Amino acid sequence: MANYQYYAGQRTWRRSKISDFRHRLHFQEKKTVKDDEGNSVTQWNTVFTVWGSVEGLRGREYLAAGALSSEATYRIRIRYRKGVRPSMRILYEERVFEIESVIDINEEHKEIEIMCKEIHVNG
């Protein structure tokens, strides 16, 4: 889904169509709380849910600590909203995306492009 178009030899940004946003995305923040025994426990809480687009860009496999892992890079787009930060993560169905960067396209406050990684560890 290339959102660039060419006009008179210049590359310009094409705003996404509403039909591009067909994935239900849950943005979560990490919170540390105390359990019943007083131990610190990390939990993720959904802050907001929006429609967006998810586009896979590239992937790779590697061996880490004796386990085969795979990593894929994704571009996620949503309508502009304040408060999206790299410290958050995105849930889409059963998948988890770690946010690497948040970009306000052309600083227009219309659309946000989020670069993410999805990481899987296989035993």
MMTF fields as JSON, N, C-alpha, C and O atoms, coordinates in Angstrom:
{
  "mmtfVersion": "1.0.0",
  "mmtfProducer": "UNKNOWN",
  "numBonds": 491,
  "numAtoms": 492,
  "numGroups": 123,
  "numChains": 1,
  "numModels": 1,
  "chainsPerModel": [1],
  "groupsPerChain": [123],
  "chainIdList": ["A"],
  "bondAtomList": [4, 2, 8, 6, 12, 10, 16, 14, 20, 18, 24, 22, 28, 26, 32, 30, 36, 34, 40, 38, 44, 42, 48, 46, 52, 50, 56, 54, 60, 58, 64, 62, 68, 66, 72, 70, 76, 74, 80, 78, 84, 82, 88, 86, 92, 90, 96, 94, 100, 98, 104, 102, 108, 106, 112, 110, 116, 114, 120, 118, 124, 122, 128, 126, 132, 130, 136, 134, 140, 138, 144, 142, 148, 146, 152, 150, 156, 154, 160, 158, 164, 162, 168, 166, 172, 170, 176, 174, 180, 178, 184, 182, 188, 186, 192, 190, 196, 194, 200, 198, 204, 202, 208, 206, 212, 210, 216, 214, 220, 218, 224, 222, 228, 226, 232, 230, 236, 234, 240, 238, 244, 242, 248, 246, 252, 250, 256, 254, 260, 258, 264, 262, 268, 266, 272, 270, 276, 274, 280, 278, 284, 282, 288, 286, 292, 290, 296, 294, 300, 298, 304, 302, 308, 306, 312, 310, 316, 314, 320, 318, 324, 322, 328, 326, 332, 330, 336, 334, 340, 338, 344, 342, 348, 346, 352, 350, 356, 354, 360, 358, 364, 362, 368, 366, 372, 370, 376, 374, 380, 378, 384, 382, 388, 386, 392, 390, 396, 394, 400, 398, 404, 402, 408, 406, 412, 410, 416, 414, 420, 418, 424, 422, 428, 426, 432, 430, 436, 434, 440, 438, 444, 442, 448, 446, 452, 450, 456, 454, 460, 458, 464, 462, 468, 466, 472, 470, 476, 474, 480, 478, 484, 482, 488, 486],
  "bondOrderList": [1, 1, 1, 1, 1, 1, 1, 1, 1, 1, 1, 1, 1, 1, 1, 1, 1, 1, 1, 1, 1, 1, 1, 1, 1, 1, 1, 1, 1, 1, 1, 1, 1, 1, 1, 1, 1, 1, 1, 1, 1, 1, 1, 1, 1, 1, 1, 1, 1, 1, 1, 1, 1, 1, 1, 1, 1, 1, 1, 1, 1, 1, 1, 1, 1, 1, 1, 1, 1, 1, 1, 1, 1, 1, 1, 1, 1, 1, 1, 1, 1, 1, 1, 1, 1, 1, 1, 1, 1, 1, 1, 1, 1, 1, 1, 1, 1, 1, 1, 1, 1, 1, 1, 1, 1, 1, 1, 1, 1, 1, 1, 1, 1, 1, 1, 1, 1, 1, 1, 1, 1, 1],
  "groupList": [{"groupName": "MET", "atomNameList": ["N", "CA", "C", "O"], "elementList": ["N", "C", "C", "O"], "formalChargeList": [0, 0, 0, 0], "bondAtomList": [1, 0, 2, 1, 3, 2], "bondOrderList": [1, 1, 2], "singleLetterCode": "M", "chemCompType": "L-PEPTIDE LINKING"}, {"groupName": "ALA", "atomNameList": ["N", "CA", "C", "O"], "elementList": ["N", "C", "C", "O"], "formalChargeList": [0, 0, 0, 0], "bondAtomList": [1, 0, 2, 1, 3, 2], "bondOrderList": [1, 1, 2], "singleLetterCode": "A", "chemCompType": "L-PEPTIDE LINKING"}, {"groupName": "ASN", "atomNameList": ["N", "CA", "C", "O"], "elementList": ["N", "C", "C", "O"], "formalChargeList": [0, 0, 0, 0], "bondAtomList": [1, 0, 2, 1, 3, 2], "bondOrderList": [1, 1, 2], "singleLetterCode": "N", "chemCompType": "L-PEPTIDE LINKING"}, {"groupName": "TYR", "atomNameList": ["N", "CA", "C", "O"], "elementList": ["N", "C", "C", "O"], "formalChargeList": [0, 0, 0, 0], "bondAtomList": [1, 0, 2, 1, 3, 2], "bondOrderList": [1, 1, 2], "singleLetterCode": "Y", "chemCompType": "L-PEPTIDE LINKING"}, {"groupName": "GLN", "atomNameList": ["N", "CA", "C", "O"], "elementList": ["N", "C", "C", "O"], "formalChargeList": [0, 0, 0, 0], "bondAtomList": [1, 0, 2, 1, 3, 2], "bondOrderList": [1, 1, 2], "singleLetterCode": "Q", "chemCompType": "L-PEPTIDE LINKING"}, {"groupName": "GLY", "atomNameList": ["N", "CA", "C", "O"], "elementList": ["N", "C", "C", "O"], "formalChargeList": [0, 0, 0, 0], "bondAtomList": [1, 0, 2, 1, 3, 2], "bondOrderList": [1, 1, 2], "singleLetterCode": "G", "chemCompType": "PEPTIDE LINKING"}, {"groupName": "ARG", "atomNameList": ["N", "CA", "C", "O"], "elementList": ["N", "C", "C", "O"], "formalChargeList": [0, 0, 0, 0], "bondAtomList": [1, 0, 2, 1, 3, 2], "bondOrderList": [1, 1, 2], "singleLetterCode": "R", "chemCompType": "L-PEPTIDE LINKING"}, {"groupName": "THR", "atomNameList": ["N", "CA", "C", "O"], "elementList": ["N", "C", "C", "O"], "formalChargeList": [0, 0, 0, 0], "bondAtomList": [1, 0, 2, 1, 3, 2], "bondOrderList": [1, 1, 2], "singleLetterCode": "T", "chemCompType": "L-PEPTIDE LINKING"}, {"groupName": "TRP", "atomNameList": ["N", "CA", "C", "O"], "elementList": ["N", "C", "C", "O"], "formalChargeList": [0, 0, 0, 0], "bondAtomList": [1, 0, 2, 1, 3, 2], "bondOrderList": [1, 1, 2], "singleLetterCode": "W", "chemCompType": "L-PEPTIDE LINKING"}, {"groupName": "SER", "atomNameList": ["N", "CA", "C", "O"], "elementList": ["N", "C", "C", "O"], "formalChargeList": [0, 0, 0, 0], "bondAtomList": [1, 0, 2, 1, 3, 2], "bondOrderList": [1, 1, 2], "singleLetterCode": "S", "chemCompType": "L-PEPTIDE LINKING"}, {"groupName": "LYS", "atomNameList": ["N", "CA", "C", "O"], "elementList": ["N", "C", "C", "O"], "formalChargeList": [0, 0, 0, 0], "bondAtomList": [1, 0, 2, 1, 3, 2], "bondOrderList": [1, 1, 2], "singleLetterCode": "K", "chemCompType": "L-PEPTIDE LINKING"}, {"groupName": "ILE", "atomNameList": ["N", "CA", "C", "O"], "elementList": ["N", "C", "C", "O"], "formalChargeList": [0, 0, 0, 0], "bondAtomList": [1, 0, 2, 1, 3, 2], "bondOrderList": [1, 1, 2], "singleLetterCode": "I", "chemCompType": "L-PEPTIDE LINKING"}, {"groupName": "ASP", "atomNameList": ["N", "CA", "C", "O"], "elementList": ["N", "C", "C", "O"], "formalChargeList": [0, 0, 0, 0], "bondAtomList": [1, 0, 2, 1, 3, 2], "bondOrderList": [1, 1, 2], "singleLetterCode": "D", "chemCompType": "L-PEPTIDE LINKING"}, {"groupName": "PHE", "atomNameList": ["N", "CA", "C", "O"], "elementList": ["N", "C", "C", "O"], "formalChargeList": [0, 0, 0, 0], "bondAtomList": [1, 0, 2, 1, 3, 2], "bondOrderList": [1, 1, 2], "singleLetterCode": "F", "chemCompType": "L-PEPTIDE LINKING"}, {"groupName": "HIS", "atomNameList": ["N", "CA", "C", "O"], "elementList": ["N", "C", "C", "O"], "formalChargeList": [0, 0, 0, 0], "bondAtomList": [1, 0, 2, 1, 3, 2], "bondOrderList": [1, 1, 2], "singleLetterCode": "H", "chemCompType": "L-PEPTIDE LINKING"}, {"groupName": "LEU", "atomNameList": ["N", "CA", "C", "O"], "elementList": ["N", "C", "C", "O"], "formalChargeList": [0, 0, 0, 0], "bondAtomList": [1, 0, 2, 1, 3, 2], "bondOrderList": [1, 1, 2], "singleLetterCode": "L", "chemCompType": "L-PEPTIDE LINKING"}, {"groupName": "GLU", "atomNameList": ["N", "CA", "C", "O"], "elementList": ["N", "C", "C", "O"], "formalChargeList": [0, 0, 0, 0], "bondAtomList": [1, 0, 2, 1, 3, 2], "bondOrderList": [1, 1, 2], "singleLetterCode": "E", "chemCompType": "L-PEPTIDE LINKING"}, {"groupName": "VAL", "atomNameList": ["N", "CA", "C", "O"], "elementList": ["N", "C", "C", "O"], "formalChargeList": [0, 0, 0, 0], "bondAtomList": [1, 0, 2, 1, 3, 2], "bondOrderList": [1, 1, 2], "singleLetterCode": "V", "chemCompType": "L-PEPTIDE LINKING"}, {"groupName": "PRO", "atomNameList": ["N", "CA", "C", "O"], "elementList": ["N", "C", "C", "O"], "formalChargeList": [0, 0, 0, 0], "bondAtomList": [1, 0, 2, 1, 3, 2], "bondOrderList": [1, 1, 2], "singleLetterCode": "P", "chemCompType": "L-PEPTIDE LINKING"}, {"groupName": "CYS", "atomNameList": ["N", "CA", "C", "O"], "elementList": ["N", "C", "C", "O"], "formalChargeList": [0, 0, 0, 0], "bondAtomList": [1, 0, 2, 1, 3, 2], "bondOrderList": [1, 1, 2], "singleLetterCode": "C", "chemCompType": "L-PEPTIDE LINKING"}],
  "groupTypeList": [0, 1, 2, 3, 4, 3, 3, 1, 5, 4, 6, 7, 8, 6, 6, 9, 10, 11, 9, 12, 13, 6, 14, 6, 15, 14, 13, 4, 16, 10, 10, 7, 17, 10, 12, 12, 16, 5, 2, 9, 17, 7, 4, 8, 2, 7, 17, 13, 7, 17, 8, 5, 9, 17, 16, 5, 15, 6, 5, 6, 16, 3, 15, 1, 1, 5, 1, 15, 9, 9, 16, 1, 7, 3, 6, 11, 6, 11, 6, 3, 6, 10, 5, 17, 6, 18, 9, 0, 6, 11, 15, 3, 16, 16, 6, 17, 13, 16, 11, 16, 9, 17, 11, 12, 11, 2, 16, 16, 14, 10, 16, 11, 16, 11, 0, 19, 10, 16, 11, 14, 17, 2, 5],
  "groupIdList": [1, 2, 3, 4, 5, 6, 7, 8, 9, 10, 11, 12, 13, 14, 15, 16, 17, 18, 19, 20, 21, 22, 23, 24, 25, 26, 27, 28, 29, 30, 31, 32, 33, 34, 35, 36, 37, 38, 39, 40, 41, 42, 43, 44, 45, 46, 47, 48, 49, 50, 51, 52, 53, 54, 55, 56, 57, 58, 59, 60, 61, 62, 63, 64, 65, 66, 67, 68, 69, 70, 71, 72, 73, 74, 75, 76, 77, 78, 79, 80, 81, 82, 83, 84, 85, 86, 87, 88, 89, 90, 91, 92, 93, 94, 95, 96, 97, 98, 99, 100, 101, 102, 103, 104, 105, 106, 107, 108, 109, 110, 111, 112, 113, 114, 115, 116, 117, 118, 119, 120, 121, 122, 123],
  "secStructList": [7, 7, 7, 3, 3, 3, 3, 6, 6, 3, 3, 3, 3, 7, 7, 7, 7, 4, 4, 4, 7, 7, 3, 3, 3, 3, 3, 3, 3, 3, 3, 3, 3, 3, 7, 6, 6, 1, 7, 3, 3, 3, 3, 3, 3, 3, 3, 3, 3, 3, 3, 3, 3, 3, 3, 3, 3, 3, 3, 3, 3, 3, 3, 3, 6, 6, 3, 3, 3, 3, 3, 3, 3, 3, 3, 3, 3, 3, 3, 7, 7, 6, 6, 7, 7, 6, 6, 7, 3, 3, 3, 3, 6, 6, 3, 3, 3, 3, 3, 3, 3, 3, 3, 3, 4, 4, 4, 7, 1, 1, 3, 3, 3, 3, 3, 3, 3, 3, 3, 3, 3, 3, 7],
  "xCoordList": [0.85, 0.0, 0.897, 1.211, 1.291, 2.142, 1.274, 0.34, 1.576, 0.799, 1.482, 1.227, 2.347, 2.987, 2.433, 2.141, 2.289, 1.892, 2.841, 3.504, 2.892, 3.809, 3.01, 2.085, 3.374, 2.722, 3.822, 4.608, 3.883, 4.904, 6.308, 7.164, 6.526, 7.847, 8.184, 9.262, 7.296, 7.538, 6.767, 5.608, 7.429, 6.759, 5.998, 6.582, 4.696, 3.867, 3.137, 2.978, 2.701, 1.993, 0.53, -0.114, -0.011, -1.438, -2.085, -1.709, -3.034, -3.736, -4.495, -5.061, -4.51, -5.191, -6.693, -7.265, -7.318, -8.771, -9.325, -8.622, -10.564, -11.189, -11.193, -11.102, -11.298, -11.311, -9.955, -9.88, -8.875, -7.562, -7.519, -6.737, -8.351, -8.341, -9.353, -10.472, -8.945, -9.856, -9.409, -10.028, -8.342, -7.837, -8.169, -7.926, -8.725, -9.059, -7.823, -7.377, -7.271, -6.0, -6.203, -6.889, -5.599, -5.692, -4.328, -3.352, -4.25, -3.004, -2.928, -3.86, -1.798, -1.644, -0.426, 0.572, -0.539, 0.567, 0.959, 0.121, 2.252, 2.772, 2.581, 2.81, 2.156, 1.957, 2.508, 2.282, 3.229, 3.747, 2.864, 2.661, 2.339, 1.459, 1.983, 2.846, 1.465, 1.829, 0.777, -0.423, 1.251, 0.314, -0.051, 0.354, -0.819, -1.284, -0.142, -0.302, 1.007, 2.154, 3.128, 4.175, 2.802, 3.652, 4.732, 5.569, 4.729, 5.708, 5.273, 4.082, 6.244, 5.942, 5.62, 6.364, 4.513, 4.061, 3.789, 3.159, 4.271, 4.03, 2.779, 2.618, 1.899, 0.714, 0.503, 0.921, -0.155, -0.449, -1.938, -2.77, -2.267, -3.659, -3.986, -3.211, -5.146, -5.582, -5.978, -6.8, -5.382, -5.64, -6.703, -7.595, -6.602, -7.61, -7.587, -6.61, -8.687, -8.848, -9.281, -10.195, -8.612, -8.91, -8.851, -8.356, -9.367, -9.216, -7.94, -7.612, -7.211, -5.986, -5.625, -6.362, -4.486, -3.984, -2.684, -1.904, -2.462, -1.256, -0.603, -1.221, 0.652, 1.369, 2.716, 3.557, 2.912, 4.192, 5.242, 4.973, 6.448, 7.509, 8.638, 9.055, 9.141, 10.234, 10.302, 9.709, 11.043, 11.19, 12.506, 13.179, 12.87, 14.101, 13.982, 13.158, 14.812, 14.905, 16.319, 17.266, 16.47, 17.793, 17.765, 16.704, 18.952, 19.106, 19.565, 20.601, 18.808, 19.165, 18.961, 17.871, 20.015, 19.97, 19.436, 18.667, 19.843, 19.458, 18.053, 17.621, 17.328, 15.96, 15.878, 16.462, 15.14, 14.926, 13.873, 12.774, 14.209, 13.291, 13.074, 13.926, 11.932, 11.674, 11.211, 10.578, 11.541, 11.23, 10.717, 11.305, 9.639, 9.079, 8.83, 8.426, 9.072, 8.849, 7.54, 7.265, 6.745, 5.437, 5.288, 5.881, 4.474, 4.061, 2.569, 1.774, 2.203, 0.805, 0.403, 1.143, -0.784, -1.281, -2.626, -3.477, -2.794, -4.071, -4.358, -3.467, -5.598, -5.924, -5.177, -4.9, -4.855, -4.083, -4.824, -6.037, -4.067, -4.558, -3.36, -2.273, -3.558, -2.485, -2.268, -3.166, -1.056, -0.794, -0.221, -0.014, 0.048, 0.672, 2.178, 2.811, 2.752, 4.169, 4.889, 4.266, 6.197, 6.978, 6.992, 7.314, 6.656, 6.615, 5.378, 5.276, 4.448, 3.231, 3.48, 4.536, 2.49, 2.479, 1.09, 0.141, 0.99, -0.278, -0.676, 0.134, -1.926, -2.486, -3.395, -4.248, -3.208, -4.107, -4.425, -3.548, -5.669, -6.091, -5.187, -5.155, -4.459, -3.577, -2.13, -1.244, -1.883, -0.513, -0.142, -0.986, 1.156, 1.666, 2.742, 3.668, 2.612, 3.575, 4.24, 3.562, 5.573, 6.342, 6.572, 7.086, 6.197, 6.335, 7.784, 8.402, 8.321, 9.678, 9.679, 10.515, 8.751, 8.681, 7.256, 6.473, 6.939, 5.62, 5.845, 6.523, 5.271, 5.513, 4.184, 3.297, 4.056, 2.912, 3.227, 4.054, 2.577, 2.886, 2.788, 1.741, 3.89, 3.98, 3.561, 3.272, 3.528, 3.133, 1.774, 1.546, 0.861, -0.464, -1.533, -2.642, -1.234, -2.206, -3.416, -4.555, -3.136, -4.195, -4.033, -5.009, -2.79, -2.494, -1.177, -0.268, -1.087, 0.149, 0.656, -0.11, 1.956, 2.619, 3.451, 4.27, 3.23, 3.901, 4.728, 4.189, 6.028, 6.901, 6.99, 7.264, 6.751, 6.667, 7.449, 7.8, 7.713, 8.295, 7.389, 6.855, 7.226, 6.536, 7.596, 8.253, 7.764, 8.817, 8.196, 7.318, 8.669, 8.218, 9.421, 10.46, 9.29, 10.339, 9.764, 8.726, 10.449, 9.988, 10.88, 11.939, 10.425, 11.084, 12.534, 13.182],
  "yCoordList": [-1.167, 0.0, 1.231, 1.781, 1.645, 2.833, 4.074, 4.244, 4.933, 6.15, 7.353, 8.492, 7.097, 8.198, 8.237, 7.195, 9.423, 9.578, 10.586, 11.36, 10.565, 11.459, 12.479, 12.126, 13.738, 14.82, 15.712, 16.276, 15.843, 16.65, 16.26, 17.116, 14.95, 14.448, 14.537, 14.102, 15.088, 15.221, 14.149, 13.863, 13.566, 12.575, 13.311, 14.088, 13.062, 13.696, 12.617, 11.489, 12.977, 12.055, 11.978, 13.007, 10.747, 10.542, 10.15, 9.147, 10.918, 10.605, 9.292, 9.035, 8.468, 7.175, 7.361, 8.352, 6.377, 6.352, 5.658, 4.882, 5.932, 5.322, 3.798, 3.096, 3.283, 1.829, 1.192, -0.022, 1.994, 1.46, 1.077, 0.211, 1.711, 1.489, 0.407, 0.703, -0.844, -1.964, -2.873, -3.908, -2.495, -3.293, -2.586, -1.388, -3.337, -2.772, -2.88, -3.985, -1.747, -1.692, -1.172, -0.172, -1.864, -1.492, -0.982, -1.731, 0.272, 0.871, 0.7, 1.047, 0.157, -0.144, 0.545, 0.79, 0.854, 1.412, 0.427, -0.283, 0.403, -0.468, 0.211, 1.41, -0.595, -0.082, -1.112, -2.311, -0.646, -1.538, -1.4, -0.303, -2.548, -2.571, -3.599, -4.412, -3.56, -4.529, -5.633, -5.366, -6.889, -7.997, -8.176, -7.373, -9.23, -9.473, -9.68, -9.438, -10.127, -10.389, -9.21, -9.305, -8.109, -6.925, -6.902, -6.0, -7.879, -7.917, -6.995, -6.839, -6.394, -5.553, -6.434, -7.359, -6.136, -6.891, -5.896, -4.859, -6.223, -5.367, -5.842, -7.032, -4.904, -5.24, -4.163, -3.016, -4.565, -3.651, -3.337, -4.242, -2.051, -1.612, -0.885, -0.051, -1.212, -0.544, 0.891, 1.136, 1.843, 3.267, 3.747, 4.512, 3.291, 3.628, 2.584, 1.855, 2.53, 1.591, 2.386, 3.207, 2.134, 2.862, 1.902, 0.78, 2.373, 1.66, 2.147, 3.332, 1.23, 1.609, 0.605, -0.349, 0.828, -0.108, -0.721, -0.069, -1.983, -2.714, -3.232, -3.97, -2.841, -3.226, -3.835, -3.179, -5.098, -5.751, -5.247, -5.113, -4.964, -4.427, -5.422, -5.625, -6.049, -7.017, -7.895, -7.584, -9.005, -9.908, -10.651, -10.678, -11.264, -12.057, -13.053, -12.892, -14.083, -15.071, -15.06, -14.789, -15.356, -15.388, -16.306, -16.623, -16.724, -17.592, -16.735, -16.075, -16.738, -15.96, -16.83, -17.356, -16.976, -17.769, -19.173, -19.714, -19.755, -21.125, -21.291, -22.417, -20.197, -20.282, -19.565, -18.498, -20.176, -19.547, -18.457, -18.712, -17.267, -16.133, -15.53, -15.636, -14.902, -14.185, -12.782, -12.551, -11.859, -10.453, -9.885, -10.124, -9.143, -8.525, -7.046, -6.658, -6.231, -4.79, -4.442, -4.922, -3.605, -3.208, -1.7, -1.008, -1.206, 0.197, 0.192, -0.448, 0.906, 1.022, 2.479, 3.383, 2.703, 4.07, 4.209, 3.321, 5.344, 5.676, 7.15, 7.902, 7.557, 8.979, 9.658, 9.028, 10.925, 11.65, 11.692, 11.895, 11.498, 11.711, 11.966, 11.44, 12.76, 13.057, 11.859, 11.042, 11.771, 10.784, 9.461, 8.58, 9.275, 8.033, 8.162, 9.091, 7.211, 7.29, 5.971, 4.91, 6.038, 4.81, 3.871, 2.693, 4.36, 3.496, 2.596, 1.706, 2.814, 2.006, 0.769, 0.617, -0.103, -1.217, -1.283, -0.682, -2.032, -2.147, -3.611, -4.472, -3.891, -5.229, -5.248, -4.376, -6.253, -6.487, -7.972, -8.803, -8.308, -9.683, -10.289, -9.762, -11.359, -11.977, -11.53, -12.061, -10.578, -10.154, -8.901, -8.054, -8.804, -7.655, -6.958, -7.6, -5.641, -4.835, -3.846, -3.1, -3.846, -2.892, -1.642, -1.732, -0.488, 0.766, 1.229, 1.307, 1.534, 2.072, 3.575, 4.294, 4.055, 5.495, 5.896, 5.098, 7.154, 7.727, 9.007, 9.924, 9.067, 10.196, 10.84, 10.17, 12.132, 12.915, 13.292, 14.17, 12.638, 12.821, 14.297, 14.925, 14.835, 16.235, 17.243, 18.398, 16.812, 17.694, 18.347, 19.495, 17.588, 18.125, 17.779, 18.309, 16.914, 16.439, 15.771, 15.931, 15.016, 14.286, 12.777, 12.053, 12.32, 10.891, 10.65, 11.479, 9.506, 9.123, 7.83, 6.893, 7.791, 6.579, 6.045, 6.764, 4.779, 4.162, 2.99, 2.06, 3.037, 1.928, 0.996, 1.431, -0.303, -1.282, -2.543, -2.802, -3.32, -4.648, -5.657, -5.413, -6.792, -7.932, -9.011, -9.398, -9.495, -10.461, -11.749, -11.726, -12.888, -14.208, -15.004, -15.009, -15.675, -16.57, -17.975, -18.235, -18.888, -20.272, -21.185, -21.623, -21.467, -22.388, -22.364, -23.109],
  "zCoordList": [0.0, 0.0, 0.0, 1.056, -1.15, -1.261, -1.169, -1.953, -0.224, -0.059, -0.675, -0.284, -1.634, -2.34, -3.753, -4.339, -4.294, -5.683, -6.32, -5.629, -7.627, -8.335, -9.13, -9.862, -8.98, -9.692, -10.247, -9.485, -11.562, -12.236, -11.78, -11.555, -11.649, -11.284, -9.807, -9.403, -8.99, -7.553, -6.788, -7.088, -5.802, -4.961, -3.861, -3.107, -3.775, -2.748, -1.963, -2.429, -0.782, 0.101, -0.282, -0.486, -0.383, -0.638, 0.678, 1.286, 1.111, 2.348, 2.177, 1.114, 3.208, 3.154, 3.008, 3.462, 2.36, 2.249, 3.486, 4.135, 3.809, 4.979, 4.856, 5.864, 3.63, 3.43, 3.732, 3.923, 3.78, 4.15, 5.628, 6.02, 6.448, 7.89, 8.258, 8.678, 8.096, 8.335, 9.48, 9.723, 10.184, 11.302, 12.62, 12.766, 13.577, 14.893, 15.777, 16.087, 16.184, 16.901, 18.319, 18.533, 19.285, 20.695, 21.147, 21.126, 21.551, 22.02, 23.534, 24.26, 23.999, 25.418, 26.015, 25.338, 27.32, 28.087, 29.177, 29.731, 29.47, 30.517, 31.87, 32.026, 32.841, 34.188, 35.169, 35.008, 36.181, 37.212, 38.443, 38.964, 38.902, 40.073, 41.065, 40.733, 42.261, 43.299, 43.324, 43.265, 43.413, 43.544, 45.019, 45.859, 45.337, 46.703, 47.692, 48.888, 47.197, 48.064, 48.108, 48.748, 47.444, 47.46, 46.398, 46.391, 45.495, 44.406, 43.27, 43.003, 42.613, 41.451, 40.252, 39.926, 39.609, 38.443, 37.318, 37.529, 36.121, 34.962, 34.24, 33.968, 33.933, 33.144, 32.088, 32.246, 31.01, 29.913, 29.941, 30.003, 29.894, 29.912, 28.614, 28.145, 28.035, 26.811, 27.133, 28.016, 26.402, 26.597, 25.616, 25.982, 24.363, 23.364, 22.252, 22.08, 21.5, 20.393, 19.166, 19.238, 18.033, 16.795, 15.605, 15.712, 14.473, 13.213, 12.545, 12.618, 11.887, 11.201, 10.125, 9.874, 9.493, 8.483, 8.988, 9.682, 8.63, 9.024, 7.751, 6.985, 7.528, 6.309, 6.682, 7.296, 6.303, 6.54, 5.566, 4.372, 6.074, 5.225, 4.988, 3.848, 6.064, 5.905, 7.155, 8.188, 7.032, 8.167, 8.111, 7.081, 9.25, 9.319, 10.458, 11.359, 10.407, 11.477, 12.017, 11.279, 13.308, 13.923, 15.137, 15.675, 15.555, 16.714, 17.883, 17.797, 18.973, 20.163, 21.393, 21.619, 22.188, 23.424, 23.156, 23.952, 22.045, 21.723, 21.184, 20.935, 20.996, 20.484, 19.137, 18.946, 18.209, 16.911, 17.075, 17.568, 16.668, 16.78, 15.402, 14.519, 15.235, 13.992, 14.342, 15.372, 13.463, 13.689, 12.375, 11.32, 12.434, 11.234, 11.496, 12.592, 10.483, 10.586, 9.879, 8.779, 10.529, 10.007, 10.032, 10.86, 9.097, 9.101, 9.429, 8.741, 10.474, 10.886, 10.729, 11.118, 10.153, 9.973, 10.673, 10.612, 11.338, 11.969, 11.71, 11.316, 11.933, 11.886, 13.03, 14.051, 12.868, 13.876, 15.208, 15.263, 16.263, 17.617, 18.509, 18.27, 19.522, 20.467, 21.382, 21.585, 21.93, 22.965, 22.509, 23.343, 21.225, 20.758, 20.986, 20.485, 21.756, 22.136, 21.872, 21.873, 21.646, 21.438, 22.646, 22.497, 23.818, 25.004, 25.02, 25.865, 24.106, 24.018, 23.162, 22.548, 23.139, 22.196, 21.584, 22.086, 20.482, 19.764, 19.711, 19.365, 20.056, 19.928, 18.715, 18.551, 17.865, 16.738, 16.764, 16.527, 17.05, 17.265, 18.342, 19.454, 18.069, 19.069, 18.913, 19.583, 18.052, 17.741, 18.523, 18.814, 18.857, 19.61, 18.781, 18.283, 18.64, 17.897, 18.849, 19.556, 18.861, 19.659, 18.812, 17.697, 19.334, 18.589, 18.616, 19.678, 17.438, 17.326, 17.073, 17.62, 16.25, 15.987, 15.639, 15.123, 15.933, 15.664, 14.866, 15.33, 13.659, 12.763, 12.366, 11.838, 12.62, 12.154, 10.704, 10.46, 9.751, 8.337, 7.953, 8.115, 7.445, 7.004, 8.079, 7.766, 9.342, 10.457, 10.208, 10.589, 9.553, 9.215, 10.245, 10.17, 11.195, 12.192, 11.529, 11.968, 10.457, 9.747, 9.925, 10.12, 9.855, 9.881, 10.607, 10.56, 11.277, 11.956, 11.335, 11.108, 11.065, 10.587, 11.75, 12.323, 12.089, 13.227, 12.713, 12.113, 12.946, 12.571, 13.775, 14.893, 13.526, 14.611, 14.282, 13.131, 15.331, 15.179, 15.856, 16.938, 15.199, 15.788, 15.961, 14.995, 17.182, 17.477, 17.997, 18.859, 17.453, 17.894, 18.363, 17.703, 19.497, 19.979, 19.968, 20.576, 19.266, 19.139, 19.962, 19.511, 21.195, 22.105, 22.07, 22.805]
}
